[in-house]
Amino acid sequence: MSLLSKFATVGGATLVSRIFGFGREMMMASALGVGPVADAFNLAFRFPNLFRRLFAEGAFNAAFIPLFSRSLEEEGEEGARRFANEIFSTLFTALVVLTVLALVFMPVLVKTIIAPGLAVCVDDPSAGGDVISCAARYDITVTFSRIMFPYLACMSLMAMVCGILNAFRRFFVAAAAPTLLNFILIGVLSWCLWTEADKPTIGFLMSWGVMIAGLAQLAMVVVAMRMAGFGVALKRPRWTKGLKRLLVLAGPAALIGGITQINLFVGQAIASFKPGAVSILQYADRPYQLPLGMIGVAIGVVLLPELARALKAGHLREAQHTQNRSLEFALFLTLPAAVALFIIPEPIIRVIYERGAFDPSVTPVVASVLGLYALGLPAFVMIKVFSPGYFAREDTKTPMKATLASAGANIVLSLILFWLIAERGIALATTLAGWLNAGLLFAGLYRKGQWQIDRELLKRTALVLVCSLLMGGVLIVEMIEFRDWLQPSSALTTQILAIGILVASAMAIYFALALATGAADRRLFLAVLKRKRPPPPPAAS
């Protein structure tokens, strides 16, 4: 299977999950709108979800896969199973202890980490809309957090199983499992809307839906692992050389691989000081996560095993070629997506969310946040491309320094900009921190001679940027032409038709320009049409 085919497999499964996630978010916006219950659910869910992203897309993909692959190659399947049992037993024990402690001390966690703004909240008697006291907001956030926290344990164990599947080059099930969460929450929301449940009840049932989804996802990947002929057993935890090496790699890798989620988590914690701000950030995050998840996650999952194999086999030229083509692929898709999301965020947000409990006055604010997030989209995908260059070489110290610098900058910028421009400040801080992190990661690889930019990458990057900007110019003209169709007063079907025309024409123009200018690899395009693999790169002279 070619590198592009693997990207397509993982990206396709992730795309399906994100589309259903879109549907889930649309239904949630209609049911809860921007209010205290929506804030409480998003705050409570962000904490275990942060760890899901850190483990699934960071620590285990970055640390477990190279070590497991080495055990598999050097000691055979029996050695790999022994290593997996060591890790599983320790991880399971640690997660049980962590979950019990978190459930007991959840009120403290909410006040200090999850939603510090609730600790200084002051009731406003003149406030309109959903008026829930600060004490009630705090109580429901604690309740939702307690219900959902075990999801963290399920996802951490699932991450290890997914690492095993990825090491065996079985990418699809691991990428498709998150769809179960969206299926279950859509089912919960459908039932709630049908029975006209009140908002606190909807939040309560959705929290239990998250917990059930975690168990279902874990079961799904365990069955896939068993079908692959591999299994793990729970034994007495022991301190071993393999466990020590994993912890040395996984700690920094979790920070590096999950920097996007860390930035979003920090942003939401700061946003808890303003009622409604958490929900605004969450609703803006969903459209932006669609291309980020489809492209970034696919690259992060596939690139690391491929690089690790090439480097361990001493195929340095193959590793360099893989890195360059991965960055080329990432920029080819993310640059036009970023331009489009920056230019037309308001019509998109209006069509997706503006119904039910979602007030039309919130649309411009959510749209402006989405536009700022969009500017950071290429950076966050590039982080997914650059990080495996370190992880495959078992180097976590260098990227950890870059990540800590980025996280520090994000906290400082968020604190400053939030008081100046509220939610927009947090989005801008997240974007600037992402570009800083991507720049530092690339500089480290380039300085060490571990990334050699080839002429083809430079040429195509410049052409992709030009094609994306030209496409953006056409979108602006079309926005003016279709302005009457895109007005809030227009029928929903008319707005959807207008956006469909904008998106379809933008894609057609971009891909036509890309093929005409050479921004897209014509050989690869023709190979895909003919269902053949692309020709290999020319031999080194």
GULO-843576 format. One line per field, with one value per residue (C-alpha): x, y, z; residue number from 1. Coordinates in nm, 2 decimals. Layout:
GULO-843576
px <- c(X_...) .
py <- c(Y_...) .
pz <- c(Z_...) .
num <- c(NUM_...) .
END
This chain:
GULO-843576
px <- c(0.00_0.15_0.20_-0.09_-0.32_-0.24_-0.31_-0.64_-0.74_-0.69_-0.80_-1.12_-1.22_-1.14_-1.34_-1.65_-1.60_-1.56_-1.87_-2.08_-1.91_-2.04_-2.39_-2.35_-2.24_-2.52_-2.78_-2.61_-2.61_-2.98_-3.06_-2.83_-2.73_-2.46_-2.54_-2.44_-2.53_-2.34_-2.04_-2.05_-2.06_-1.78_-1.57_-1.62_-1.57_-1.26_-1.06_-1.08_-1.08_-0.75_-0.60_-0.76_-0.59_-0.26_-0.25_-0.41_-0.24_0.06_0.23_0.15_0.18_0.51_0.66_0.49_0.50_0.88_0.95_0.68_0.81_1.16_1.05_0.86_1.16_1.43_1.25_0.96_0.59_0.65_0.89_0.64_0.36_0.58_0.65_0.28_0.18_0.42_0.29_-0.08_-0.05_0.12_-0.11_-0.43_-0.32_-0.22_-0.55_-0.76_-0.57_-0.60_-0.97_-1.05_-0.85_-1.01_-1.36_-1.29_-1.12_-1.32_-1.45_-1.09_-1.00_-1.29_-1.20_-0.83_-0.78_-1.10_-1.29_-1.11_-1.35_-1.63_-1.45_-1.47_-1.81_-2.05_-2.43_-2.58_-2.95_-3.01_-2.87_-3.11_-3.14_-3.06_-3.01_-2.84_-2.66_-2.28_-2.32_-2.54_-2.30_-2.02_-2.23_-2.33_-1.97_-1.85_-2.13_-2.07_-1.69_-1.74_-1.96_-1.72_-1.38_-1.36_-1.37_-1.01_-0.92_-1.10_-0.93_-0.59_-0.62_-0.77_-0.46_-0.23_-0.44_-0.45_-0.07_-0.05_-0.29_-0.09_0.24_0.08_-0.03_-0.40_-0.50_-0.87_-1.03_-0.83_-0.93_-1.29_-1.35_-1.41_-1.72_-1.90_-1.89_-2.07_-2.32_-2.41_-2.43_-2.64_-2.88_-2.89_-2.96_-3.23_-3.41_-3.38_-3.51_-3.80_-3.90_-3.84_-3.61_-3.48_-3.12_-2.98_-3.13_-2.98_-2.63_-2.67_-2.77_-2.50_-2.24_-2.35_-2.34_-1.97_-1.90_-2.08_-1.91_-1.57_-1.65_-1.78_-1.47_-1.24_-1.43_-1.42_-1.04_-0.98_-1.19_-0.98_-0.66_-0.78_-0.88_-0.52_-0.40_-0.25_-0.36_-0.25_-0.29_-0.32_-0.03_0.13_0.29_0.67_0.94_1.12_1.37_1.10_0.86_1.13_1.22_0.85_0.80_1.11_0.97_0.60_0.60_0.76_0.58_0.24_0.32_0.45_0.18_-0.10_0.00_-0.31_-0.54_-0.33_-0.37_-0.74_-0.77_-0.58_-0.81_-1.12_-1.00_-0.94_-1.27_-1.45_-1.43_-1.69_-2.03_-2.09_-1.73_-1.65_-1.93_-1.84_-1.48_-1.62_-1.86_-1.59_-1.35_-1.56_-1.55_-1.18_-1.12_-1.27_-0.97_-0.72_-0.85_-0.88_-0.53_-0.33_-0.44_-0.39_-0.03_0.05_-0.07_0.09_0.41_0.57_0.57_0.69_0.97_1.07_1.10_1.30_1.55_1.59_1.67_1.92_1.72_1.79_1.70_1.36_1.31_1.38_1.16_0.87_0.91_0.91_0.61_0.42_0.47_0.38_0.06_-0.03_0.02_-0.16_-0.48_-0.45_-0.36_-0.67_-0.88_-0.74_-0.80_-1.16_-1.24_-1.09_-1.30_-1.64_-1.68_-2.00_-2.22_-2.08_-2.16_-2.51_-2.60_-2.45_-2.58_-2.84_-3.15_-3.33_-3.15_-2.86_-2.92_-2.85_-2.66_-2.39_-2.31_-2.07_-1.87_-1.84_-1.75_-1.48_-1.32_-1.34_-1.16_-0.87_-0.85_-0.83_-0.51_-0.34_-0.46_-0.15_0.07_-0.11_-0.09_0.28_0.34_0.20_0.45_0.75_0.71_0.76_1.10_1.20_1.00_1.12_1.48_1.36_1.45_1.19_1.40_1.44_1.07_0.97_1.16_0.98_0.65_0.70_0.80_0.48_0.26_0.41_0.36_0.00_-0.08_0.07_-0.10_-0.43_-0.43_-0.34_-0.56_-0.87_-0.91_-0.87_-1.08_-1.24_-1.29_-1.11_-0.80_-0.79_-0.83_-0.55_-0.32_-0.38_-0.30_0.02_0.14_0.08_0.30_0.57_0.57_0.58_0.87_1.07_1.02_1.12_1.43_1.55_1.52_1.69_1.97_2.05_2.05_1.75_1.53_1.67_1.42_1.42_1.36_1.02_0.88_0.99_0.84_0.51_0.47_0.51_0.26_0.01_0.02_-0.04_-0.33_-0.48_-0.47_-0.62_-0.89_-0.95_-0.98_-1.25_-1.43_-1.44_-1.59_-1.85_-1.94_-2.03_-2.23_-2.42_-2.46_-2.84_-2.86_-2.63_-2.83_-2.99_-3.33_-3.29_-3.43_-3.20_-3.21_-3.10_-2.81_-2.70_-2.72_-2.51_-2.24_-2.25_-2.18_-1.90_-1.73_-1.77_-1.64_-1.35_-1.25_-1.28_-1.08_-0.81_-0.76_-0.76_-0.50_-0.29_-0.29_-0.22_0.07_0.22_0.13_-0.02_0.19_0.05_0.21_0.03_-0.30_-0.28_-0.18_-0.48_-0.71_-0.56_-0.55_-0.18_0.09_0.29_0.64_0.92_1.13_1.44_1.75_2.01_2.31) .
py <- c(0.00_0.34_0.63_0.82_0.52_0.49_0.86_0.81_0.51_0.69_1.03_0.88_0.71_1.02_1.23_1.01_1.05_1.43_1.46_1.28_1.50_1.80_1.66_1.60_1.96_2.10_1.91_2.02_2.38_2.35_2.18_2.38_2.69_2.91_2.89_2.76_2.39_2.39_2.56_2.29_2.00_2.14_2.21_1.87_1.69_1.89_1.74_1.37_1.45_1.63_1.32_1.11_1.34_1.33_0.95_0.86_1.11_1.19_0.98_0.63_0.69_0.86_0.64_0.30_0.23_0.25_0.04_-0.21_-0.23_-0.28_-0.57_-0.72_-0.71_-0.81_-1.05_-1.17_-1.18_-1.34_-1.05_-0.79_-0.96_-0.96_-0.59_-0.51_-0.70_-0.50_-0.17_-0.27_-0.39_-0.07_0.16_-0.02_0.01_0.38_0.46_0.30_0.49_0.82_0.78_0.71_1.02_1.23_1.13_1.21_1.55_1.66_1.98_2.09_2.01_2.21_2.51_2.51_2.34_2.27_2.60_2.84_3.11_2.94_2.99_3.37_3.38_3.65_3.63_3.90_3.95_4.15_3.88_3.75_3.41_3.10_3.24_2.97_3.08_3.05_2.78_2.58_2.62_2.49_2.19_2.07_2.11_1.89_1.63_1.62_1.59_1.30_1.11_1.16_1.12_0.74_0.80_0.90_0.55_0.39_0.61_0.56_0.18_0.22_0.42_0.14_-0.11_0.13_0.15_-0.22_-0.22_0.06_-0.13_-0.42_-0.16_-0.20_0.16_0.16_0.03_0.26_0.56_0.46_0.38_0.75_0.75_0.55_0.85_1.06_0.79_0.75_1.12_1.18_0.91_1.07_1.42_1.28_1.12_1.44_1.66_1.42_1.41_1.79_1.73_2.04_2.15_2.01_1.67_1.69_1.76_1.48_1.22_1.34_1.29_0.93_0.89_0.99_0.72_0.45_0.55_0.51_0.15_0.08_0.22_0.02_-0.30_-0.23_-0.20_-0.49_-0.72_-0.59_-0.67_-1.02_-1.07_-0.96_-1.26_-1.05_-1.02_-0.87_-0.99_-0.82_-0.91_-0.76_-0.43_-0.44_-0.17_-0.29_-0.15_-0.13_0.06_0.30_0.38_0.42_0.67_0.87_0.90_0.93_1.22_1.47_1.31_1.37_1.74_1.76_1.56_1.72_2.08_2.18_2.03_2.17_2.52_2.47_2.34_2.64_2.87_2.71_2.74_3.11_3.15_3.01_3.36_3.48_3.31_3.16_3.20_2.83_2.73_2.99_2.85_2.49_2.57_2.75_2.46_2.20_2.32_2.39_2.04_1.88_1.94_1.93_1.59_1.44_1.55_1.60_1.28_1.07_1.21_1.17_0.81_0.69_0.89_0.77_0.39_0.46_0.68_0.45_0.15_0.35_0.49_0.15_-0.01_0.27_0.40_0.77_0.88_0.71_0.88_1.22_1.16_1.05_1.36_1.60_1.43_1.43_1.80_1.86_1.66_1.85_2.20_2.10_2.04_2.28_2.60_2.63_2.51_2.78_3.05_2.94_2.92_3.26_3.42_3.26_3.17_3.35_3.18_2.84_2.90_3.04_2.73_2.48_2.62_2.90_2.72_2.62_2.75_2.90_3.28_3.45_3.73_3.48_3.38_3.67_3.61_3.23_3.31_3.56_3.30_3.03_3.27_3.32_2.95_2.89_3.10_2.84_2.53_2.48_2.52_2.26_2.01_2.08_2.00_1.65_1.63_1.76_1.57_1.21_1.33_1.34_1.06_0.81_0.89_0.86_1.22_1.39_1.65_1.89_1.90_1.92_2.25_2.39_2.27_2.42_2.75_2.74_2.65_2.93_3.18_3.06_3.11_3.46_3.57_3.42_3.60_3.93_3.91_3.77_4.09_4.29_4.10_3.82_3.49_3.63_3.68_3.32_3.20_3.44_3.33_2.96_3.04_3.24_2.97_2.70_2.88_2.93_2.56_2.46_2.70_2.58_2.21_2.26_2.47_2.19_1.92_2.15_2.25_1.89_1.79_1.56_1.74_1.82_2.03_1.92_2.15_1.98_2.07_2.44_2.47_2.31_2.50_2.83_2.72_2.59_2.93_3.11_2.88_2.92_3.30_3.31_3.08_3.31_3.61_3.42_3.34_3.71_3.80_3.52_3.63_3.97_3.81_3.58_3.83_3.83_3.45_3.44_3.69_3.56_3.65_3.40_3.06_2.79_2.59_2.91_2.96_2.60_2.62_2.93_2.78_2.46_2.67_2.86_2.55_2.35_2.64_2.71_2.34_2.32_2.64_2.54_2.19_2.32_2.58_2.32_2.08_2.35_2.51_2.18_2.25_1.90_1.60_1.52_1.17_1.09_1.23_1.02_0.71_0.75_0.78_0.47_0.30_0.25_0.34_0.65_0.60_0.59_0.90_0.93_0.76_0.97_1.06) .
pz <- c(0.00_-0.10_0.14_-0.02_0.00_0.38_0.42_0.23_0.45_0.78_0.65_0.50_0.82_1.02_0.77_0.83_1.20_1.17_0.95_1.21_1.47_1.27_1.29_1.66_1.71_1.50_1.71_2.03_1.92_1.84_2.18_2.41_2.22_2.39_2.76_3.10_3.03_2.70_2.87_3.15_2.91_2.69_2.99_3.14_2.81_2.72_3.01_2.93_2.56_2.61_2.74_2.46_2.20_2.39_2.41_2.09_1.86_2.07_2.33_2.22_1.85_1.92_2.19_2.19_1.81_1.76_2.07_1.99_1.63_1.75_1.99_1.70_1.46_1.72_1.95_1.73_1.82_2.16_2.26_2.14_2.34_2.65_2.61_2.54_2.86_3.06_2.93_2.95_3.31_3.43_3.23_3.36_3.72_3.69_3.52_3.79_4.06_3.86_3.79_4.16_4.27_4.01_4.10_4.47_4.41_4.11_4.28_4.33_3.97_3.84_4.05_3.97_3.62_3.43_3.49_3.72_3.61_3.80_4.12_4.09_3.91_4.04_3.97_3.74_3.83_3.52_3.28_3.02_2.85_3.04_3.39_3.61_3.93_3.95_4.22_3.98_3.69_3.92_4.04_3.70_3.57_3.86_3.79_3.42_3.48_3.72_3.48_3.18_3.35_3.31_2.94_2.98_3.10_2.81_2.56_2.70_2.69_2.34_2.24_2.33_2.13_1.84_1.86_1.82_1.52_1.36_1.41_1.22_0.95_1.03_1.03_0.95_1.27_1.49_1.28_1.25_1.62_1.73_1.50_1.77_2.00_1.74_1.67_2.04_2.11_1.80_1.93_2.27_2.13_1.89_2.18_2.39_2.12_2.05_2.42_2.46_2.75_2.94_2.90_3.23_3.14_2.79_2.94_3.19_2.94_2.69_2.97_3.02_2.64_2.64_2.90_2.71_2.39_2.56_2.65_2.30_2.13_2.35_2.28_1.90_1.88_2.12_1.89_1.59_1.77_1.85_1.49_1.39_1.60_1.89_2.25_2.58_2.94_3.27_3.50_3.81_3.72_3.71_3.66_3.34_3.10_2.83_3.06_3.16_2.80_2.71_2.99_2.89_2.54_2.61_2.85_2.61_2.32_2.48_2.52_2.16_1.98_2.18_2.16_1.96_2.23_2.51_2.36_2.32_2.67_2.81_2.60_2.74_3.10_3.05_2.86_3.16_3.31_3.06_3.04_2.69_2.57_2.62_2.39_2.13_2.11_2.09_1.81_1.61_1.67_1.51_1.14_1.17_1.32_1.00_0.77_1.07_1.17_0.82_0.71_1.03_1.21_0.89_0.85_1.22_1.23_0.90_0.88_1.21_1.14_0.79_0.90_1.19_0.95_0.69_0.95_1.13_0.80_0.72_0.42_0.48_0.12_0.15_0.49_0.34_0.04_0.28_0.49_0.19_0.02_0.35_0.39_0.03_0.07_0.39_0.24_-0.08_0.12_0.42_0.25_0.03_0.33_0.55_0.29_0.23_0.61_0.66_0.38_0.43_0.80_0.87_0.61_0.72_1.08_1.00_0.80_1.05_1.38_1.35_1.46_1.78_2.09_1.89_1.88_1.55_1.74_1.83_1.47_1.38_1.70_1.63_1.27_1.36_1.60_1.32_1.08_1.33_1.39_1.01_0.99_1.21_1.02_0.81_1.12_1.32_1.03_0.98_1.35_1.27_0.98_1.17_1.50_1.36_1.23_1.60_1.74_1.48_1.60_1.96_2.02_2.24_2.42_2.13_2.03_2.39_2.43_2.12_2.25_2.60_2.44_2.22_2.52_2.73_2.45_2.42_2.79_2.79_2.47_2.58_2.91_2.74_2.44_2.62_2.82_2.50_2.24_2.45_2.26_1.95_2.16_2.26_1.90_1.78_2.06_1.97_1.60_1.68_1.92_1.65_1.40_1.66_1.74_1.37_1.30_1.60_1.51_1.15_1.25_1.48_1.21_0.94_1.18_1.26_0.89_0.95_0.69_0.35_0.15_-0.21_-0.51_-0.58_-0.24_-0.27_-0.61_-0.53_-0.20_-0.38_-0.65_-0.39_-0.21_-0.54_-0.64_-0.29_-0.30_-0.65_-0.54_-0.24_-0.48_-0.67_-0.35_-0.25_-0.59_-0.56_-0.20_-0.35_-0.63_-0.40_-0.11_-0.14_-0.12_0.19_0.40_0.72_0.58_0.29_0.31_0.46_0.13_-0.06_0.18_0.15_-0.23_-0.23_0.00_-0.21_-0.52_-0.35_-0.22_-0.55_-0.76_-0.53_-0.53_-0.91_-0.96_-0.71_-0.85_-1.21_-1.12_-0.93_-1.23_-1.48_-1.28_-1.16_-0.79_-0.80_-0.90_-1.25_-1.24_-0.92_-1.04_-1.36_-1.16_-0.93_-1.24_-1.38_-1.04_-1.06_-0.82_-0.90_-1.04_-0.79_-0.73_-0.95_-0.83_-0.65_-0.87) .
num <- c(1_2_3_4_5_6_7_8_9_10_11_12_13_14_15_16_17_18_19_20_21_22_23_24_25_26_27_28_29_30_31_32_33_34_35_36_37_38_39_40_41_42_43_44_45_46_47_48_49_50_51_52_53_54_55_56_57_58_59_60_61_62_63_64_65_66_67_68_69_70_71_72_73_74_75_76_77_78_79_80_81_82_83_84_85_86_87_88_89_90_91_92_93_94_95_96_97_98_99_100_101_102_103_104_105_106_107_108_109_110_111_112_113_114_115_116_117_118_119_120_121_122_123_124_125_126_127_128_129_130_131_132_133_134_135_136_137_138_139_140_141_142_143_144_145_146_147_148_149_150_151_152_153_154_155_156_157_158_159_160_161_162_163_164_165_166_167_168_169_170_171_172_173_174_175_176_177_178_179_180_181_182_183_184_185_186_187_188_189_190_191_192_193_194_195_196_197_198_199_200_201_202_203_204_205_206_207_208_209_210_211_212_213_214_215_216_217_218_219_220_221_222_223_224_225_226_227_228_229_230_231_232_233_234_235_236_237_238_239_240_241_242_243_244_245_246_247_248_249_250_251_252_253_254_255_256_257_258_259_260_261_262_263_264_265_266_267_268_269_270_271_272_273_274_275_276_277_278_279_280_281_282_283_284_285_286_287_288_289_290_291_292_293_294_295_296_297_298_299_300_301_302_303_304_305_306_307_308_309_310_311_312_313_314_315_316_317_318_319_320_321_322_323_324_325_326_327_328_329_330_331_332_333_334_335_336_337_338_339_340_341_342_343_344_345_346_347_348_349_350_351_352_353_354_355_356_357_358_359_360_361_362_363_364_365_366_367_368_369_370_371_372_373_374_375_376_377_378_379_380_381_382_383_384_385_386_387_388_389_390_391_392_393_394_395_396_397_398_399_400_401_402_403_404_405_406_407_408_409_410_411_412_413_414_415_416_417_418_419_420_421_422_423_424_425_426_427_428_429_430_431_432_433_434_435_436_437_438_439_440_441_442_443_444_445_446_447_448_449_450_451_452_453_454_455_456_457_458_459_460_461_462_463_464_465_466_467_468_469_470_471_472_473_474_475_476_477_478_479_480_481_482_483_484_485_486_487_488_489_490_491_492_493_494_495_496_497_498_499_500_501_502_503_504_505_506_507_508_509_510_511_512_513_514_515_516_517_518_519_520_521_522_523_524_525_526_527_528_529_530_531_532_533_534_535_536_537_538_539_540_541) .
END
